[in-house]
Amino acid sequence: MFYGAVVWDPWLIVAQIVCLQCLYYLTLGVFLSFLVGIRVSRMSLVYFFDFASVTTSTVTGCAGYMLYLIERAKKCLDFSATLYIIHLFICIIYGGWPSSITWWVVNGTGVAVMALLGEYLCIRRELREIPITRYRSNV
């Protein structure tokens, strides 16, 4: 959980980023298989990384994963931005610089929704009461 002193652990941060990135692409694959897979004969990496194939119907997010992986509201924006920056670099390597305004709008909206919804879910979890058991003596 998130109680107690915060210790800087770079291996934990890298593991969280890798796990969040993998869950993002897994979720993106599931959504794309339903949204795009029924309209095309064969799915490929073009639908994941080519900016020309991104439309407003292919946006996804991973805010629910951040509730369990990140657990801190103040880290949600950092991890959301990191996820989409890594995705931007992969898209640049795969298909070049995204020149479609739709790609920028979809991914900008995605990072905003992911960060805000992730912070909301984490804040709700952080504000729950801490259960404290009271022991009464039988005197």
Salt bridges, closest charged atoms under 4 A:
GLU126 OE2 - ARG72 NE 3.53
